[in-house]
Amino acid sequence: MSPRRTPYGFELLESCSSCQWRNDHFFCNVKQEALKAFDHYAFANVYPHGALLFGEGESPRGVFMLCRGRVKLSIASGDGKTLITRIVRAGEALGLSSVLSDHPYRATAETLEPSQVKFIRADDFIRWMDEHAEAWRRACRQLSEECAFTDEHVRSLGLSHSAKEKLAHLILTCCHEDGHDTPAGTRVQLLMTHEEISQRIGTSRETVTRLLKYFRDKKIIAVKGSALTVTNKAALESLISM
């Protein structure tokens, strides 16, 4: 199947079995037979930045497999406050726990950048996993890692003593997950706005802006466009008491 061009600088790849983006993350790493069966059930699409995949409280229509890009998961309170709970990366399935439990989606999923997603209806996803036992093992692994991540997020929010510590923890986490070593330090693409960062660590946008300026003035980080470089990792680590 020939790939189709998209307006976002990459091609839409509809076949999992021949996908050049495949990695060893969760469902991407199942056997070829299972990948071909998944292709039979799934529908590929490309979404722009800011596209809503599903909303918190909606009935689980199916699973959204993230092939390329990043998606933020957020929850909201009755008074409109928002907390970003996790950033999902390529290779993960969104809505997995809701489809398996038949409970409403627990969060809102929105793209942080142009992303390719493959959607598979809930009943087809369950059928696919029943036909391929290794898919159940992959599902268990992803759910286990989600639980571990949630524990760490709660620890960061609940046990950090200040917004400065929370932001330092977030930056170091980004470096660990997506950082690239350069002569100047560890560089990451910071796709979140100051508002989104504030929703990630449970503080105000103004506080995030002030703290990022403080880190820059102290030569702890350097920012150019969406690229953030940690120039003094030890100084960031010293801010974390946990």
Steps between C-alpha positions, in 0.01 A plus 500: 500500500658829387517773769301820448652844550371725778527879544722450808827387346453126542311225319189321620603139556195272503672163537635407844686199364717719273508816716841673519408663833454173685693466825509252787233688693190299598279405205748596226710199593245221453565235235438562129187285500346713774605823325332392177183414690511840671523667158180319403306655789658846534456832317792744460464877513716809553398775740630858531630657820216553749268230363266336751509119484253441783361680803493415868176321588418386145404138436802300375456475123833329454877514539720764337846365417752785481734432208675837484483821702401575858167527680420660835254343743320738733227496762277790602321608818147635523629858522699469178847436637708264286783263593710330233560150632729357234664553162449195277767412246509288186441130553237537773127435490265770624173400663626149573382474862156642415444252217611205715284607796212637290509820706493856360826653386679622814669796334490729197751419225629783280792505256803714588635488145392357161453131571411177323249286685347163422151450640352159573143455626462359850343169397757450222784574741377239749453252215855570376649442844301179545641376168859589599592419860819707492285811456354442846851487644581828328182654642595386852846648458368838388244514782772412753723781372207742507447415869870552573496835319189610692668412829804710404280792389307495828831487688630800308185709553426395856847484654675788323543799732475773239408584141872537430558139604207377290626681190854371553362146530299542178798631303722216622229246411482646146878472473489137610222407256586710193828677565797506263853572622670795332825687578288766674298253710190281472252633245127425481217627280259669738172481308285617791407865546553671835129447567530129426808470720305665783222245448761224513645601838190654660599865521429825314628604157655812653697285744633281217609805300674648806678176587620436144646852499665427836655179363627689195645784708680246720645333186324174588315482168511669160191537281490560126159464341354167610846360584596499867858410596591407857843653543535426873330171580652481847337830594157367395553176689597693815151659503330161541471379858343158428 
